[in-house]
Amino acid sequence: ETNLTNTLSTKPTIPNELDEILNYLKNNDIDTTQLTLPITDQKAASETLKILHQYFTSKTIPNSILALPPLPEPTW
């Protein structure tokens, strides 16, 4: 339990710039094969954000990692 707390408290805040995020992951030998950055597909967003949350703390999602197309207009 203590180790988990220590691990969580040492996670850095997610950088605002995409290249800084990628450099951090690369420099720490973190497997990025499951990451889709920037996020261009709504379906991939959840999984990618879940992976990033394992390594970073954040209260917001940096705009630099989002490249999503606009959502379609509702048909109702």
C-alpha positions in Angstrom: 0.0 0.0 0.0 2.8 2.4 0.8 4.6 1.6 -2.4 1.5 2.4 -4.4 1.2 5.7 -2.6 4.8 6.6 -3.3 4.5 5.6 -7.0 1.4 7.8 -7.4 2.9 10.8 -5.7 6.0 10.7 -7.9 4.2 10.8 -11.2 4.9 14.1 -13.0 2.2 16.4 -14.2 1.5 15.8 -17.9 3.4 18.3 -20.1 1.4 20.6 -22.3 3.4 19.9 -25.4 3.1 16.6 -27.3 6.8 16.4 -28.0 7.6 16.7 -24.3 5.2 13.9 -23.5 6.7 11.6 -26.1 10.3 12.5 -25.0 9.4 11.7 -21.4 7.9 8.3 -22.4 10.9 7.5 -24.6 13.5 8.6 -22.0 11.9 6.4 -19.4 11.7 3.3 -21.7 7.9 3.3 -21.7 6.3 1.2 -24.4 4.3 3.5 -26.6 3.1 1.0 -29.2 -0.5 1.1 -27.7 -0.6 4.9 -27.7 -2.2 6.9 -30.5 -0.7 10.4 -30.3 -2.0 12.9 -31.2 -5.5 11.4 -30.5 -7.3 11.5 -33.9 -10.0 8.9 -33.3 -12.7 9.2 -30.6 -12.5 5.4 -30.1 -8.8 5.5 -29.3 -9.1 8.4 -26.9 -10.2 6.5 -23.9 -7.4 3.8 -24.1 -4.7 6.4 -24.8 -5.8 8.6 -21.9 -5.9 5.6 -19.6 -2.3 4.7 -20.6 -1.1 8.3 -20.1 -2.8 8.4 -16.7 -0.5 5.5 -15.6 2.5 7.8 -16.0 1.3 11.3 -15.5 -1.0 13.2 -13.2 -3.4 15.7 -14.8 -6.5 17.7 -14.1 -7.0 18.5 -17.8 -6.1 17.0 -21.1 -3.5 19.1 -23.0 -4.9 20.4 -26.3 -1.6 19.4 -28.0 -2.5 15.7 -27.8 -6.0 16.2 -29.3 -6.5 16.2 -33.0 -10.1 15.0 -33.1 -12.4 15.8 -35.9 -15.7 17.5 -34.9 -18.4 15.2 -33.7 -21.2 14.7 -36.2 -24.4 16.7 -35.8 -27.1 14.9 -33.8 -29.8 13.4 -35.9 -32.6 13.9 -33.4 
